[in-house]
Amino acid sequence: MNQIKAFMGCFFIAVSAFLYAAKHITAAIISSNMNRADVNYYEGAYKIVGFGINFWTIASLLVGIVILISLLIQGASFPFIKKQTIEENPHQ
């Protein structure tokens, strides 16, 4: 169960990163045919993309962070972190 939660936390953070990149790429595509040497329309295109994608980017990031923090509070180890066991020396 903890591995599934860790995967879901990482998944939501990855979705957040994808949405963040998609916003910038969308603004670049929108402004690609409008830019001239003396004027840059990227900032206007960036504003056109709007608040919706920002909201979902931040929401996804927060959900991912909350899931991962809840696992840390529970004391769970993540799938990529191996717990090292200390073995006693039987020859003493």
LUMMARPA-294972 format. One line per 10 residues: number of its first residue (from 1); for each residue x, y negated, z negated of N, C-alpha, C. Coordinates in pm, whole numbers, always signed. Each point is the difference from the previous one (the first is absolute). Layout:
NUM = X:Y:Z:X:Y:Z:X:Y:Z | ...
//
This chain:
1 = +82:+119:+0:-82:-119:+0:+86:-126:+0 | +110:+2:-77:+87:-117:-6:+70:-25:+133 | +33:+108:+71:+62:-18:+131:-96:-63:+99 | -127:+35:-9:-99:-60:+87:-16:-148:-31 | -1:-37:-128:-8:-141:-38:+123:-77:+47 | +117:+60:-12:+122:-66:+46:-4:-20:+151 | -48:+101:+72:-13:-13:+145:-99:-110:+35 | -112:-7:-70:-101:-102:+28:+54:-140:-30 | +74:-15:-108:+61:-129:-31:+96:-45:+109 | +85:+91:+44:+94:-32:+108:-74:-26:+131
11 = -108:+72:+24:-80:-20:+121:-61:-140:+3 | -56:-45:-111:-60:-132:-3:+105:-110:+17 | +118:+19:-55:+107:-97:+20:+44:-2:+145 | +5:+118:+65:+36:+7:+141:-106:-68:+87 | -127:+18:-33:-108:-67:+74:+14:-151:-15 | +35:-45:-118:+20:-143:-24:+114:-53:+87 | +109:+72:+9:+113:-43:+84:-40:-2:+147 | -77:+99:+43:-46:+3:+139:-90:-118:+31 | -92:-33:-90:-90:-113:+22:+77:-133:+2 | +100:-11:-84:+83:-121:-3:+71:-18:+135
21 = +58:+108:+50:+68:-6:+130:-99:-25:+113 | -118:+60:-9:-101:-18:+104:-45:-146:+8 | -6:-68:-112:-39:-141:+2:+101:-83:+79 | +128:+23:-25:+103:-76:+69:+5:+35:+149 | -15:+127:+32:+1:+41:+140:-120:-56:+74 | -117:+0:-64:-120:-56:+61:+17:-148:+28 | +54:-74:-94:+24:-143:+21:+98:-24:+113 | +102:+84:+9:+98:-15:+109:-64:+29:+135 | -87:+100:+7:-67:+32:+126:-95:-112:+41 | -73:-53:-98:-94:-108:+30:+73:-122:+55
31 = +114:-34:-58:+70:-121:+39:+100:+22:+113 | +15:+121:+50:+104:+28:+99:-21:-74:+132 | -123:-19:+43:-25:-68:+126:-15:-150:-15 | -3:-51:-122:-22:-142:-23:+128:-76:-30 | +104:+65:-45:+121:-70:-44:+71:-68:+117 | +48:-119:-28:+84:-73:+94:+127:-38:-73 | +93:-58:+73:+128:-36:-61:-15:-109:-106 | -94:-92:+20:-13:-111:-93:-105:+23:-109 | -85:+101:+14:-107:+25:-97:-2:+148:-36 | -18:+29:-129:-11:+138:-46:-138:+20:-61
41 = -77:+90:+57:-137:+24:-46:-11:+119:-95 | +113:+53:-43:-4:+119:-86:-71:-27:-132 | +25:-116:-60:-65:-31:-129:-151:-6:+14 | -47:-58:+110:-144:-4:+25:-58:+139:+21 | +73:+82:+74:-46:+138:+23:+3:+79:-131 | +97:-30:-84:+10:+67:-130:-121:-32:-86 | -48:-125:+8:-119:-39:-75:-126:+60:+61 | -2:+21:+131:-117:+58:+67:-23:+144:-47 | +108:+73:-23:-12:+139:-44:-82:+7:-128 | +18:-96:-89:-94:-23:-107:+23:+71:-132
51 = -100:-21:-85:+5:+46:-139:-31:+149:-13 | -79:+55:+90:-44:+139:-13:+113:+99:-11 | +98:-12:+88:+112:+95:-3:+87:-25:-124 | +10:-125:-44:+74:-29:-124:-67:+67:-119 | -131:-8:-6:-74:+60:-111:+26:+150:-7 | -12:+69:+114:+18:+146:+0:+145:+39:-24 | +94:-83:+44:+141:+27:-27:+28:-6:-150 | -48:-106:-64:+22:-17:-144:-76:+106:-80 | -123:+30:+43:-80:+102:-70:+67:+136:+7 | +50:+36:+117:+66:+129:+16:+129:+7:-82
61 = +75:-108:-2:+122:-4:-79:-30:+15:-149 | -100:-71:-48:-35:+9:-142:-50:+138:-38 | -81:+62:+86:-49:+136:-29:+118:+97:-9 | +93:-10:+94:+117:+88:-2:+85:-20:-124 | +22:-124:-38:+81:-28:-119:-70:+48:-126 | -131:-20:-8:-75:+45:-119:+5:+152:-12 | -12:+70:+111:+7:+147:-6:+137:+45:-47 | +106:-59:+54:+134:+41:-40:+30:-37:-146 | -46:-116:-45:+20:-37:-140:-78:+91:-93 | -120:+41:+41:-77:+92:-84:+73:+133:-15
71 = +69:+43:+105:+79:+123:-11:+117:-17:-94 | +64:-117:+5:+113:-24:-90:-46:-6:-145 | -116:-58:-23:-53:-7:-136:-32:+140:-54 | -48:+86:+89:-32:+138:-40:+125:+83:-22 | +114:-50:+43:+125:+73:-18:+24:+105:+106 | -65:-12:+112:+17:+97:+108:+127:-31:+76 | +60:+104:+56:+116:-20:+86:-49:+1:+145 | +63:-80:+81:-39:-9:+139:+53:+120:+76 | -58:+32:+115:+44:+118:+75:+145:-7:+43 | +53:-119:+19:+137:-12:+47:+101:-15:-115
81 = -46:+4:-122:+89:-5:-115:-6:+134:-72 | +114:+66:-7:+5:+131:-65:+38:-19:-147 | -71:+69:-86:+34:-4:-142:+117:+96:-23 | +100:-47:-69:+114:+84:-30:-18:+60:-139 | +12:+130:-5:-12:+66:-129:+139:+20:-59 | +10:-17:-128:+127:+19:-70:+0:+141:-56 | +94:+78:+50:+10:+139:-46:+105:+8:-111 | -31:+78:-100:+94:+18:-108:+108:+98:+43 | +117:-18:-52:+111:+86:+32:-13:+129:-82 | -20:+115:+66:-20:+126:-74:+130:+54:-62
91 = +117:-55:+36:+127:+51:-48:+46:-66:-129 | -79:-84:-58:+43:-64:-124:-57:+70:-119
//
